[in-house]
Amino acid sequence: MQTVLNFLKLSVFSLVAVCTFCVTDLFGEHPTSIAIIGGQGDAPYAAIVRSDRSVMELAGLPAEGLTYRVAMNSSRRGIIGGTDGVNAYAALVSHKGDLTPISGLMAPGEIYTVAIDESGKGLVGGGHADSSVPYAALISSKGEPKSLSLPPSGLIYSVVLGFFQNGIIGGKGPSNSAYAAFVSHKGAVQPLAGLPAIGAIFWISVSNSHNALIGGQNNESVYAALVSRSGAVTPIANLPQGINYSVAINNAGAGIMGGTSQSQTYAAFVSPQGVATPIANLPTTAGIIYNVAINASGTGLIAGLAASHPYGAFVAPNGVLTPLQGLPTGEGFLDGIALDRSGYALVGGESDGAPFLALAAPNGQLTYLNDLPENGAINSISSTRLDQIISMYR
């Protein structure tokens, strides 16, 4: 199952909103939720990270399975998705951490990707891997699913909301073709043309200024493309052989992507004009970039593994790397990330079978958070209020 999980390093976006907070919040007397994290322990795992650095595990999760992805909006409402061991599982999460499980999802099946908008409505995607049947559904703010009409075969790896009042879903379709589509607020599905005949879309990112960047694989090559409001797909040229696992784009239209090429870590900035600039000085050992983020200033964050150990680094707009210092030294990976506009980030992953979670300062120094399971991994992090926990360390 871990192999499947590592392959599906997908997500949703890491947009950060500035919020106000009271003095009692700052000193932990009335801690508020500032992030949601997900992964697995001995069972599916999800938790709320609060402004006093405490981690509150969500009660009422299934006894078996795992959590693939989580998302949170600026009102601190969240959504989580995964499997209960056999069937697709998803739930809405209140700002207090109360779960509302969503019934009527795919059975058997898995939810690989989730998104939630500011109104509390969600979008989930996944499928049944064994039979290669895709699945996606809009979720009402009350937790009621509306299944979407999809191709007869494939899987959905990534979903987002907020692109000109539409959602976007992506994955693979029939005959191992890449697949992506717009989804209206009523659930109408409009497939995008011009995608790779052989390949997949592993990650989608949109910005508040309605820029969209998709990433995946085109035959044996890294694939990325800009998507316009009308659905026109403009591929990024001159990409190497390999796989693009993650993309991110900010409100200025600057993007970043990451994956693997020639069995080594690969990452590149993408200009608003669609020009890719590879990021230099990455590890030369075998490795993968599973997740990327970019903030309003154009600073990026890349996360994955190198030589079978967790790896991560901030990337300045000029391409200079600031590696994360003090990552666990055991075998594992860094995957979950949320990047604030200040340059701080929340990062998580796995080392020697145990999860870890840390606040990363712009200089790469880590401050670890506690109260995690003894076993498992942190695979997904979403935060729109990271500034609250950051203020405690300035």
N, C-alpha and C positions, 0 to 999 in steps of 0.2 A: 504493500500500500504506500510505503514511503517513496518508492520509485515513482509511482503515479503522482504523488503529491509534489515531488520535486519537478516533475515534467510540467505540471499545471501551475507554474509560477505566474499567476495571473492577478489581476486586480482591478482594481477600481482606481480612481484618482486620489491625490493628496492635496486638495485645495485648502488653504488656511485662511480663516476669517479672524479679524481682530475683534475682541469682545472686551467689555468692561467687567470688572469684578470688585467685590468689596474687600476690605482689609481682613475680615474674618476668614474669607475664602483663602487668602494668601497664606495665613498662618495655620490653616487646617482645622479651624474650629467648625466650619461648615464646608467641608470639602465638596467640590462639584466634580462631575465626570468631565474629563477632558480628552479621553481617547477610548477606543474600544479595540481589543486585541483578540485574536483567535488562533487556534491551532489544535493541538491534541495533547492530552496527558495519557492517563490510563483509559480515558474515554474522551469524547468530544470536549473541547475546551474553549471557553470564551470568558472575557472578563472586562470590567470597566477599570480604567486607570483614572485616579482622582487627583485633584490639585494638590493634595498633601503627599503625593507619591505613593499612596496606598493602592493596592491592586485587589479589587473585589471580584471574585469568581462568580459568574452568573449561576443561579440556582435553577434547576428544572431542565437541564440539558439531557439528551438521550444517554442511556447507559453504555451504548456502543457507537462506533463510528468515529468521525472527525469533523472539524470545522475547517473548510477550505478558505473562505473569505468573509470579511466583515466590512461594514461601511457605516459612517456616522455623518449626520448633517449638522448645521450650525446651531440647531435647537437641541442638540445632544440626543436626538433620537437615532437609533441604529437599526441595522439589519445584519443577520448572520446567515450563512448557508453552508451546507455540507451534506452529511449522510448520517442516518441512524444505524448504520451497519448494513442495511439492505435498501432502504427507500430514501428518496430525496428528503432532505430536512432543511427548513428555514424558519426563522422567527424574527419578529420585530422586537426591538429592545427599547424600553422607555429610558428617560434620562436618569431614573433611579436604578436601572438595571433589571427591571421586571420584564420577563419574556412573554410574548404572545406567539405561540407556535402557529405556523401557517399550515392548515390542513388542505388535503386535496392536491398535493404535488405529485410528481412522477413516482410511480412505484412499479417495479424497482427502479432505482436511479440515484443520481448524485447532483447536488448543486455546487458548481465550481466557482461561481462568480455572482456578486450582488451589488446593487446600487440603491441609494435612497435620495430623494429630492427634498427640497425645503418644506414641502407640504406633508412629508411623511409617507409619500407613496414610493413603492419600491419596484425593482426589476431584478429578476433572478434568471440565471441560465445554467445549463449543464446538459444532462442527458444520461443515457445508460451506455456505459463504455463497452460492455460485453456484446451488446447488440447493435452498437453504433446508431442509436436513435437520439436525435437532439431534443432539447426541451428548453423552453423559456416561458416566463409568465410575468405579466404586470401584477403588482400587489397593491391593493387598496390600503389606505391608512388604517383600516380596521383589520387588515390581515387576510383579505379575501383575494385569492389568485384568479387571474384570467389568462388561460393558456394561449400562446401565440401559434399561428399557423406557420410551420417551418418545413424545410425539405424533408423527404422521407428518411434520409440517413445523414449522419454527421454528429457533431457535438458542438455545444456553445461554450467557449472558453472565457469570454469577456463581455461585460455589459456596462453601459454608462447611461446616465440621464442628464438632461439639461442642455441638449444641443438644439437650439432653436425650437424649444418645446417638444423635441423628440428625444427618444432614446436611440442608442446604437447597440447592436449585438454583433458579435463576431466569433468565428470558430472555423470549423471545416464542414463542407457539404458533401453531396454525392461524389463518388469517384475520387475521393481525397482532394477535392478542390477547396480553395480558400472561400470562405463565406462571410459576408457581413451585410447588414440591413439596417435601415432606419425603422424605428417603431414609433407610431403616433401615440398620443395620449389615450386614444381609444383602442389601441392594440392592432392597428393596421400595419402590416409588414411590407416594406419596400426594399427588396434586395438591391445591393450596389453592384454595378457592372464594372468590368475591367480589372477584376482581381485575378490572382494567379490560378492557372488551370490545375496545377498541382501545388498544394501548400496548405497554409492555415493562417488564421488571424488569432494570435495569442493574447494581445492586449490592445485596449482602446483607451485613449485619454482625450478629454475635451476641456476647454477653458471657459471662463466667464465671458470672454470676448468671442465665443463661438468658433474657435479653432478646433479642429479634430485631427488627431494623429493616430494611425493604426500601425501595428507591427506584427510580424510573424515570420513566415518562411515562404519563399518562392522556389519550388523545386528544391535545390540544394543550397540556395543562397539566402542570406539575410534579406528580409523584406520590410519596408516601411513606406507609408504613403500619407499624404495630406488629403483630407476629405472636405469638400466645399459644402456650403449650405444646400446646393442643388443636388448633391450626391456625386459630383465629379471626383474621381479618384486620380491623384497625381503622384505616381510612384517616385520615391527618392532614388536617384541614380547612383551608380558606381559603388554598390555595396558588395561586401566580400561573401564568400561561401560561409555558411553557418546558419544560425537560428537567432532570431530576435525575440526574446522572451517578454520584454517590457518596454513601454514607451511612456513619456509624460510630456505635457506641453503647458506653458504658462500663458497668462493673459496677453503678453506681447507677441505670442506666436512662436517663441523660442522653445525648442524641444530637445529631448534627450532620449536615447534608446540604449538597451543593453542586452547582451546575450552571450553567444560563444562563436568563435571562428577558429578554425584549425585547432580545435580542442582547447583553446585558450580563452581567457576572458576577453570580451569585446564590448566597447561602448563608444558612442559618438554623439556629439551635439548635432541638432538639426536646426538650420536657420529658418526664419519665417518664409524665405523664398524656396525652401526645400533642398538646401545644400547640406550634405552630411560632412562633418569634420571629425574624423576619428580622434578619440582621446588617447594620448600617448602615455607611456610609462606605467601601463597596467602590468600586473604580474605576468611573468613569462612561463609560469608553470601551468599545468592543466587546470582549467577553471571555467566558471560560468557566472555571468551577471544575471541574477534572477529578477531584480527589481530596481527601478530607477525613479527618481523624483526631481523636480526642478521648481525653484521658487520664483517670486516676482523679480528678484534681482538678477536672475539667470544663473544662480549657483545651483549645481546639481548634486545629487547623492546617488551613489551606485552601491548595490549590495548583492552578495552572492557567496561564492566560495573560490578558493585558490589552494591547490595542493591538498584538497579534501578538508580544508579548515575554513572557518568563517572569514570573510573578507568584506570590507567596506571602505569607502572614501568619499569625502566631499570633493567636488570638482568646481574650481573657480571658473567664471565665464571665459577666461583666457586659457583654460585647459589644465591649470596647475592642480595637482592632486594633493589633498591632505588626508592621508590614511587615518582611519579610526584606530586609536591607540588603546591597547589593553583588551582587545577582543579575546574571548575564550580560546584556549590553545588546543582543545580537543577536536576530534573529527566532527564536522558538522557544516553549518551554513548560516548566513545572515540573509533574511528574506523580508520580514515585515519592516516597513519604514514609513514614517510620516515626517515631512520636512516643513519647518516653519519659515516665514519670510525673514526672521531674524538670523537664520543660519543654523539654529539649533534643530535637533531632530530626535525622534524617538525610534529606536531600532530594536529588533528582536530576531531570534533564531534558535538554533539548536547546537549544542556541543556535547559530544559523548553521550547522546541520548537524553540530555536534560535541557529544558528551555532556559533562555536568558532574555532579559529586557533591560535596556539602558537608555538614559538621556545622553545624547552626544552633543558636545559643545562644538562651535565652529573650528576650534583648534584640534579637534579629533579626540579630545579627552572624554572618557565615558564615566557616568555615574550610574551604578547598577540599582535597579529596583528589586524588591523582594516579594515574598508571598506568591511565588509561582509553584506549579506542581513539581514534584521530584523528577518525573519523567515526562518526555514529550518534546514539543517544539512550539515556537511562536512563528506562524506563517503569514499573518496578515495584521496590519495596524492601520487604523483610520482615525484622524483627529482633525477637528476644525478649531480647537481651543488650546493648542499646545502652548500658547503664550502664557497661560495661567501658571503652569508648572515651571516654565522657564524663568519667570520673574523671581522665583525663590532663590536663584543661583547667581543673580547679577550683583 
